[in-house]
Amino acid sequence: MLGLRLTYAAIAAAATLVSTVLAQTTLDPIVIKGSKFFYKTNGTEFFIKGVAYQQDVGGNGTSGSNVNFVDPLTDSAGCSRDIPYLQQLQTNTVRVYAIDPTQDHTQCMQMLANAGIYVIADLSAPNASINRIDPAWTTDLYSRYTSVVDTLAPFTNTLGFFAGNEVSNNVSNVNAIPFVKAAVRDTKAYIAAKNYRTIGVGYAADDDATIRAPLEDYLNCGPAEDAIDFFGYNIYSWCGVSSFEASGYADRTVEFSNYSVPAFFAEYGCNVPEPRLFDETLALYSSNMTGVWSGGIVYEYFQETNGFGLVSLSGNSVSALPDFTALSSQIAKVTPTGVNSASYTPTNTVARSCPATGAAWDAVASPLPVTPNEQLCSCMVQNLTCVAKSGISDTAIGSLFAGICNPLLNGANICAGIASNSTTGAYGAYGMCSAVDQLSWAMNSYFFEQQAQNSANTDACDFQGNATTQTPSLPTSCSALASQAGQAGTGVVTSAPTGTGSSGGSGSGGGASTTTSSAAGAAIVPSFDFGLLKLGVYVSVAAMVGGGIILM
């Protein structure tokens, strides 16, 4: 009978949503003060009662592989169908892992606003995110991230953005986090430059004990304009019958008690054993935790093969699962008590100290990777003599990088302008350009090295037919940028990008997705640190893309 009652209620509520969507309800924006969220107008503290709302995009610590996913906020019929169920769970926030900025989101965002529901959106995509294996922050990713901002910033129920989801998940790949922090810095700067209202940009971390503390510190330390605006914690440590202490919740609460920005559970809801009890929901909104945590987001709405679903979907028919019933019962019991913004004076105003580098954390805090600048990349390519041919394949790109930037063959000098080393903080001015643009820089550097040794060497710009020569030009508008970058490409470019986020793929939340895309597809650009061990990585990269190393 419960299923029938839910169905009838859902149908009635859905009809109401459809009839009222044109009313265009404007939700009061959520703002940040100290370590808490507040409604902007009345100053009431805002606690997230959230649900992860998207299918097959790699939440829960998995990497998404479905590049042809459906952005749920473009499916007005789906929103109309699902919002009544979300309301029964007292949902005030949904997390969406993948936005398609080429589509219209107006209807779903208005339906959500009518239902009092805010959105936290990941900025990445299954084929466009910071890759923990070979991290980079590039013009392609910048365009992707800013296009998502452009899509959602106009809606007052956009609560915030995640610049990464579990990108680093153990000691071996913490060198990816500086690229995430650079993405946070540049997305925040973009929001300000576009004169959008202030919208927070944060990060969603997994619960890995080996990097947990330094990661929290790293993302919070340094200048405020570089640091995260909020911390999302994907935590699944409360399983079945547990407690505030036994689950580790007590320890995590102590750890974040002096954090200077809001922290919340970006994913929670261990599903061992099944069905879930959601006792942790009562703890999360209790006085033990509400002074530190701003609520949480249950993973997940849709039932998938991982068994975390609250509902199952058959065609357009929704069936509430036992987890739905349990969560509905538990969330109805919570009444978190907060403070009012006017009477709240933050005491934890000091940012964390940046973690020391060593065996357990090898990412330097400063400098961060350079800001992507499409104009700079364009100027650079125009001013080259030897460039990669258009339409070059990913196989050729991987092989050519492995050969040209081989540290045993002077690759450290040749490729310094595209270096990207978060362990030493050495970043070439062009290390943020697209794979093809970076390859053109490397080809040109090699070409002139060979010419210096033998001016009669006419094959130095051939690269097995993958390169060609052109007449270099440097427009007046490029002079300052080129001067800042320097002849070796190792200078510091202070000019900010002037372009906007006008393009982007279809989104994702996975931490280890492909990052840099060439005109041909998803080419991997090695992060050059020029050690002998890294040479083995170059060789492996070339092998993975199916090509041999092309030695010059």
C-alpha positions as a printed Julia matrix, in Angstrom:
552×3 Matrix{Float64}:
  0.0    0.0     0.0
  2.89   2.36    0.67
  3.98   2.03   -2.95
  0.46   2.93   -4.15
  0.23   5.92   -1.84
  3.63   7.15   -3.06
  2.59   6.73   -6.67
 -0.68   8.61   -6.29
  1.0   11.38   -4.32
  3.75  11.62   -6.9
  1.3   11.89   -9.78
 -0.63  14.66   -8.07
  2.49  16.56   -7.13
  3.95  16.18  -10.61
  0.81  17.66  -12.13
  1.13  20.62   -9.79
  4.77  21.1   -10.76
  3.98  21.16  -14.46
  1.21  23.69  -13.98
  3.32  26.01  -11.87
  6.72  25.8   -13.54
  6.04  28.95  -15.52
  5.72  30.86  -12.26
  9.56  30.99  -12.2
 10.01  30.93   -8.46
 13.22  32.65   -7.41
 14.85  30.98   -4.45
 16.75  33.03   -1.93
 20.44  32.49   -2.77
 22.57  30.59   -0.3
 25.59  32.55    0.91
 28.68  31.62    2.91
 29.8   33.29    6.1
 32.67  31.72    7.97
 32.13  27.96    8.08
 28.38  28.03    7.53
 25.75  28.42    4.82
 22.91  30.92    5.22
 19.84  32.06    3.35
 20.84  35.46    2.03
 17.71  37.38    2.93
 16.66  36.21    6.38
 20.02  34.88    7.58
 18.7   31.48    8.66
 21.41  28.82    8.66
 21.09  26.38    5.76
 21.68  22.68    6.3
 21.98  20.54    3.19
 19.47  17.69    3.03
 20.65  16.33   -0.26
 20.39  13.48   -2.73
 22.8   12.62   -5.53
 20.69  12.86   -8.66
 22.22  11.38  -11.82
 22.67   8.01  -13.44
 25.91   6.36  -14.61
 28.42   9.16  -14.18
 30.89   7.72  -11.69
 29.94   8.91   -8.23
 30.72   6.86   -5.12
 34.44   6.8    -5.94
 34.08   5.23   -9.37
 35.2    6.74  -12.65
 32.47   7.41  -15.16
 32.78   5.87  -18.6
 29.49   6.95  -20.14
 30.35   9.99  -22.24
 26.83   9.88  -23.7
 25.14  10.34  -20.36
 21.85  12.14  -19.83
 22.07  15.43  -17.97
 19.07  15.08  -15.63
 18.55  18.84  -15.49
 17.76  18.9   -19.21
 15.06  16.25  -18.85
 11.98  18.2   -17.83
  9.78  15.09  -17.89
 12.21  13.33  -15.6
 12.37  16.3   -13.23
  8.59  16.47  -13.1
  8.49  12.75  -12.36
 11.2   12.73   -9.68
 10.8   15.97   -7.74
  7.73  14.74   -5.82
  9.78  11.79   -4.55
 12.64  14.11   -3.62
 10.17  16.27   -1.7
  9.02  13.24    0.28
 12.63  12.93    1.41
 12.6   16.61    2.46
 15.33  17.2    -0.12
 16.56  20.78   -0.37
 19.66  20.06   -2.49
 20.57  17.75   -5.35
 24.07  16.99   -6.5
 24.48  16.58  -10.26
 27.77  15.12  -11.45
 27.59  16.05  -15.12
 26.08  19.09  -16.81
 25.69  19.43  -20.56
 26.16  23.17  -21.13
 24.93  22.95  -24.72
 21.39  22.18  -23.52
 18.66  24.27  -21.88
 18.25  23.82  -18.12
 15.52  26.38  -17.51
 12.54  24.1   -16.96
 14.19  21.73  -14.51
 15.89  24.52  -12.59
 12.54  26.3   -12.26
 10.81  23.1   -11.15
 13.51  22.56   -8.54
 13.2   26.17   -7.4
  9.44  25.76   -7.06
 10.13  22.76   -4.83
 12.69  24.66   -2.73
 15.6   22.58   -4.06
 19.11  23.91   -4.73
 21.78  22.42   -7.01
 25.44  21.63   -6.44
 27.03  20.76   -9.77
 30.33  19.16  -10.64
 32.19  21.09  -13.33
 33.91  18.15  -15.0
 32.83  15.59  -17.59
 33.57  11.9   -18.29
 35.86  13.03  -21.11
 36.98  16.29  -19.53
 38.25  16.2   -15.96
 41.51  16.41  -14.07
 43.14  13.0   -14.41
 44.75  11.65  -11.26
 47.18   9.57  -13.33
 48.44  12.4   -15.52
 46.98  15.63  -14.17
 46.68  18.85  -16.12
 44.69  22.08  -16.08
 44.28  23.11  -19.7
 42.44  25.49  -21.98
 40.07  22.66  -22.91
 39.17  22.04  -19.28
 38.93  25.75  -18.52
 36.44  26.13  -21.36
 34.47  23.16  -20.08
 34.36  24.41  -16.48
 33.45  27.99  -17.34
 30.74  26.88  -19.74
 29.06  25.01  -16.87
 29.33  28.17  -14.76
 27.72  30.19  -17.55
 24.9   27.65  -17.77
 23.97  27.56  -14.09
 25.09  30.89  -12.61
 21.91  32.75  -13.68
 19.75  30.52  -11.46
 19.47  31.59   -7.83
 19.09  27.95   -6.74
 22.61  27.12   -7.9
 24.3   26.62   -4.54
 27.85  25.86   -5.71
 30.26  23.94   -7.91
 32.72  21.11   -7.37
 36.04  21.52   -9.21
 36.86  17.87   -8.66
 35.57  14.64   -7.18
 38.04  12.26   -5.51
 40.76  13.25   -7.97
 43.47  12.13   -5.53
 42.69   9.01   -3.53
 46.05   7.91   -2.11
 49.61   9.07   -1.54
 50.73   8.07   -5.04
 48.58  10.67   -6.81
 48.42  13.71   -4.54
 50.41  15.55   -7.22
 47.05  16.01   -8.97
 45.64  18.26   -6.25
 47.53  21.43   -7.27
 45.72  21.24  -10.61
 42.39  20.99   -8.79
 43.31  24.01   -6.69
 44.29  25.92   -9.83
 40.87  25.06  -11.26
 39.22  26.39   -8.08
 41.26  29.61   -8.3
 40.46  30.22  -11.96
 36.77  29.31  -11.7
 36.35  31.71   -8.79
 38.15  34.42  -10.75
 35.92  33.76  -13.76
 32.74  34.06  -11.69
 33.97  37.41  -10.37
 35.1   38.65  -13.8
 31.68  37.86  -15.27
 29.97  39.8   -12.46
 27.91  36.8   -11.44
 26.69  36.7    -7.86
 29.17  35.02   -5.55
 28.85  31.24   -5.96
 31.12  28.92   -4.01
 33.59  26.54   -5.64
 34.71  23.52   -3.65
 36.05  19.99   -3.84
 34.64  16.55   -2.97
 37.21  14.28   -1.3
 37.17  10.59   -0.53
 37.85   9.24    2.95
 41.42   8.01    2.52
 43.18   8.07    5.88
 46.67   8.36    4.36
 46.03  11.76    2.73
 42.97  13.03    4.56
 44.64  15.58    6.81
 47.15  17.12    4.35
 44.46  17.28    1.66
 42.13  19.23    3.93
 44.98  21.59    4.78
 46.22  22.03    1.21
 42.86  23.04   -0.22
 42.27  25.53    2.61
 45.72  27.09    2.93
 47.21  30.11    1.21
 45.45  33.13   -0.3
 41.67  33.03   -0.04
 41.3   33.61   -3.77
 43.09  30.29   -4.38
 41.39  28.22   -1.69
 38.17  26.23   -1.78
 34.96  27.9    -0.62
 33.61  24.66    0.88
 34.77  21.1     1.5
 32.68  18.11    0.44
 33.44  14.8     2.13
 32.46  11.5     0.49
 32.23   9.26    3.55
 30.86   5.74    3.92
 32.24   4.76    7.32
 28.91   4.36    9.15
 27.69   0.93    8.06
 24.63  -0.76    9.52
 24.34  -0.5    13.3
 27.09   1.86   14.43
 27.59   4.99   16.48
 28.96   8.52   16.41
 32.23   7.25   17.89
 32.57   3.84   16.23
 31.89   5.2    12.74
 34.67   7.75   12.95
 32.18  10.61   12.75
 33.36  11.91   16.12
 36.99  12.02   14.96
 36.11  13.7    11.67
 34.05  16.29   13.54
 37.01  17.16   15.72
 39.24  17.44   12.63
 36.93  19.97   11.0
 36.02  21.89   14.15
 38.33  24.77   13.22
 37.94  24.63    9.44
 37.39  28.12    8.06
 34.88  27.22    5.31
 31.72  25.09    5.33
 32.14  21.32    5.32
 29.45  18.79    4.53
 29.05  15.19    3.41
 29.13  15.31   -0.39
 28.17  11.63   -0.46
 27.12   9.31    2.33
 25.12   6.15    2.92
 27.07   2.89    3.29
 24.98   0.08    1.79
 26.49  -2.84    3.72
 24.38  -4.44    5.0
 21.24  -3.89    2.95
 18.72  -2.4     3.25
 20.24   0.71    4.74
 19.09   1.97    8.13
 20.25   5.59    7.75
 20.9    5.92   11.47
 23.81   8.18   10.49
 21.27  10.72    9.21
 20.06  11.25   12.76
 23.65  11.78   13.91
 24.52  14.15   11.06
 21.75  16.59   11.97
 22.19  16.24   15.74
 23.86  18.73   18.05
 26.99  16.56   18.0
 27.61  17.56   14.4
 25.61  20.61   13.33
 28.07  23.02   14.89
 30.68  21.77   12.42
 28.9   20.1     9.5
 26.36  21.68    7.15
 24.43  18.51    6.4
 24.98  15.98    3.67
 24.0   14.36    0.37
 22.74  10.78    0.27
 24.1    8.63   -2.53
 21.98   8.08   -4.65
 18.52   8.57   -6.13
 18.59   6.07   -9.02
 19.15   2.35   -8.48
 22.16   1.12  -10.43
 24.33  -2.0   -10.39
 26.15  -0.74   -7.27
 22.96  -1.05   -5.24
 22.84   2.45   -3.74
 19.51   3.52   -5.25
 16.59   4.96   -3.34
 14.21   4.3    -6.21
 14.15   2.04   -9.24
 13.09   3.29  -12.64
 11.3    1.23  -15.26
 10.53   3.32  -18.3
  8.93   6.38  -16.74
  7.61   4.51  -13.7
  9.24   5.1   -10.32
  9.19   2.54   -7.51
 10.36   3.46   -4.03
 12.85   0.96   -2.63
 13.32  -0.01    1.04
 16.18   2.5     1.3
 13.75   5.24    0.3
 11.38   4.25    3.08
 14.16   4.14    5.65
 15.59   7.53    4.66
 12.15   9.09    4.54
 11.47   7.9     8.08
 14.81   9.07    9.45
 14.96  12.46    7.74
 11.49  13.25    9.08
 12.91  13.03   12.6
 15.71  15.56   12.17
 15.39  19.19   13.17
 18.87  20.7    12.97
 19.33  23.82   15.05
 21.54  26.53   13.62
 22.41  30.15   14.19
 21.34  33.32   12.47
 23.86  35.07   10.27
 23.35  38.41   12.03
 24.3   36.97   15.42
 27.06  34.69   14.11
 30.67  35.79   14.47
 33.04  33.2    12.96
 35.81  32.17   15.33
 37.62  29.83   12.96
 38.8   32.51   10.56
 42.4   31.4    10.14
 43.17  29.19    7.16
 45.15  26.01    7.67
 48.91  25.96    7.21
 50.01  24.35    3.96
 51.3   20.79    4.44
 55.02  20.17    4.32
 56.24  18.19    1.35
 57.76  14.77    1.84
 57.07  11.09    1.32
 53.44  11.42    2.41
 52.67  14.59    0.46
 54.75  15.63   -2.56
 52.66  18.52   -3.93
 54.11  21.98   -3.36
 51.68  24.67   -2.25
 53.12  27.44   -4.41
 53.21  28.19   -7.21
 50.06  26.59   -8.55
 49.7   25.53  -12.2
 49.29  28.45  -14.59
 45.93  29.86  -15.59
 44.75  28.55  -18.98
 44.86  31.31  -21.57
 43.61  30.47  -25.06
 44.87  33.77  -26.43
 48.4   33.01  -25.23
 48.29  29.55  -26.84
 47.02  30.99  -30.1
 49.75  33.63  -30.11
 52.37  31.01  -29.4
 51.33  28.77  -32.3
 51.19  31.69  -34.74
 54.76  32.58  -33.81
 56.19  29.09  -34.46
 58.01  27.92  -37.56
 57.45  24.18  -37.12
 53.97  23.03  -36.08
 51.94  19.85  -35.82
 49.69  19.11  -38.77
 45.97  19.45  -38.24
 44.13  16.2   -37.64
 47.13  14.49  -36.07
 46.14  11.26  -34.33
 46.3   10.57  -30.61
 48.69   7.7   -31.33
 51.12  10.05  -33.04
 50.78  12.66  -30.28
 51.67  10.17  -27.54
 54.63   8.78  -29.48
 55.98  12.18  -30.48
 55.85  13.55  -26.93
 57.69  10.47  -25.69
 60.45  11.01  -28.22
 60.86  14.79  -28.31
 60.69  15.25  -24.55
 62.93  12.29  -23.74
 65.13  13.59  -20.89
 68.05  11.52  -22.18
 67.96  13.47  -25.43
 67.84  17.02  -24.01
 64.08  16.84  -23.66
 64.22  18.76  -20.38
 65.37  21.89  -22.2
 63.31  21.35  -25.33
 60.07  20.87  -23.42
 60.63  23.28  -20.52
 58.0   25.62  -21.94
 55.33  22.96  -21.54
 56.59  21.48  -18.26
 54.02  20.81  -15.6
 55.57  19.55  -12.37
 53.54  19.95   -9.19
 56.25  18.33   -7.09
 58.8   21.06   -7.81
 56.42  23.83   -8.84
 58.01  24.13  -12.3
 55.33  25.13  -14.8
 56.0   26.19  -18.35
 53.93  29.07  -19.68
 52.38  26.78  -22.31
 51.76  23.73  -20.15
 48.06  24.64  -20.06
 47.6   24.65  -23.85
 45.86  21.89  -25.79
 47.74  18.71  -26.61
 48.27  19.75  -30.23
 49.46  23.25  -29.28
 51.9   21.82  -26.74
 53.18  19.36  -29.3
 53.73  22.2   -31.79
 55.82  24.02  -29.17
 57.91  20.9   -28.57
 58.35  20.29  -32.3
 59.44  23.87  -32.88
 61.92  23.77  -30.0
 63.42  20.56  -31.33
 63.5   21.96  -34.86
 65.55  24.99  -33.84
 67.88  22.85  -31.73
 68.59  20.71  -34.77
 68.98  23.76  -37.0
 71.53  25.18  -34.57
 73.55  21.99  -34.9
 73.13  21.66  -38.67
 71.41  24.42  -40.61
 71.21  22.14  -43.66
 69.0   19.63  -41.82
 65.82  19.92  -43.87
 64.12  16.97  -42.17
 64.08  18.44  -38.67
 60.46  19.51  -39.08
 59.09  16.32  -40.54
 58.41  14.03  -37.58
 57.37  11.16  -39.84
 55.01  13.39  -41.76
 53.23  14.78  -38.7
 54.62  18.33  -38.84
 54.94  21.16  -41.31
 56.6   24.55  -41.53
 54.88  27.92  -41.61
 55.88  31.57  -41.68
 55.79  32.78  -38.07
 53.9   35.92  -37.19
 53.38  37.84  -33.98
 50.39  40.2   -34.02
 50.72  43.36  -31.97
 48.07  42.04  -29.6
 50.38  39.12  -28.82
 53.56  41.05  -28.08
 53.04  41.51  -24.34
 52.01  37.87  -23.82
 54.99  36.56  -25.79
 57.33  38.82  -23.89
 56.04  37.59  -20.53
 56.31  33.95  -21.57
 59.87  34.46  -22.79
 61.77  32.75  -25.56
 62.08  29.48  -23.59
 58.44  29.59  -22.51
 59.4   29.56  -18.84
 58.35  33.08  -17.92
 55.37  34.05  -15.81
 52.38  35.37  -17.76
 50.37  37.77  -15.64
 47.74  38.7   -18.24
 44.4   37.06  -17.46
 42.45  35.14  -20.11
 39.93  37.24  -21.98
 37.79  34.45  -23.43
 34.6   33.02  -21.95
 33.4   29.5   -21.42
 31.6   29.07  -24.69
 32.17  25.41  -25.33
 32.1   22.21  -23.38
 31.29  18.57  -23.53
 28.84  16.53  -21.57
 29.81  16.33  -17.9
 31.07  13.89  -15.25
 32.12  13.58  -11.68
 34.68  10.79  -11.9
 38.15  11.45  -10.58
 40.24   9.59  -13.14
 38.71  10.49  -16.46
 40.49  11.6   -19.6
 41.74  15.11  -19.35
 43.42  16.71  -22.35
 41.71  16.47  -25.7
 43.39  17.09  -29.02
 41.6   17.77  -32.25
 41.78  14.05  -32.8
 40.39  13.07  -29.42
 41.72  12.2   -26.01
 45.48  12.43  -26.21
 47.56  12.19  -23.07
 50.13  14.89  -22.45
 52.76  13.68  -19.95
 53.45  15.84  -16.91
 57.11  16.5   -17.53
 59.39  16.2   -14.53
 62.32  14.8   -16.5
 63.44  12.09  -14.09
 64.68   8.71  -15.31
 61.68   7.09  -13.68
 59.4    9.38  -15.64
 61.04   8.3   -18.89
 59.53   4.91  -18.21
 56.15   6.61  -17.93
 56.67   8.25  -21.33
 57.44   4.86  -22.82
 54.35   3.4   -21.18
 52.19   6.25  -22.44
 53.41   5.69  -25.97
 52.75   1.98  -25.66
 49.25   2.59  -24.32
 48.31   4.7   -27.31
 49.71   2.09  -29.66
 52.79   3.85  -30.96
 56.51   3.4   -30.68
 58.75   6.17  -29.44
 59.88   8.35  -32.29
 63.49   9.21  -31.58
 64.86  12.09  -33.61
